[in-house]
Amino acid sequence: MADHGSAVESVAAAVEGELRLLDPEVRASPELVGALLHPEFHEFGASGRRWDRSSVIVALAEAAEAGAAPIRASGMRGVELAPGLVHLTFDTEHNGSRAHRSSLWRLTRTGWLLYFHQATPFAE
């Protein structure tokens, strides 16, 4: 495992990865998404569905829209829970849908990877 650096650097790396995953160009590429997801990744989606790594990679590529606007994120906050483990919370808005989101990022030999994600829909 690589040196995790300071807590501020760890949170910044997790935020950078999270923002990449919200980028439509990244979401459209199974290779780019896969490079950001931990081998044991799992998610509880806003739909209530449970996702694993392979199913979310396929779903994001299939849902990709050419020239789509990025998913808007707000209120992103992060905390290092332990060396090599960062918890992010934030809200998103996309096509009129809003969700509270929570992500766990783990430091691996290849860098920071998304280990767990949960989205909960909400109305203003």
Secondary structure, DSSP 8 states (H G I E B T S, - for coil): ------HHHHHHHHHHHHHHHHSHHHHT-HHHHHTTEEEEEEEE-TTS-EEEHHHHHHHHHHH--TT----EEEEEEEEEEETTEEEEEEEEEETTEEEEEEEEEEEETTEEEEEEEEEEE---
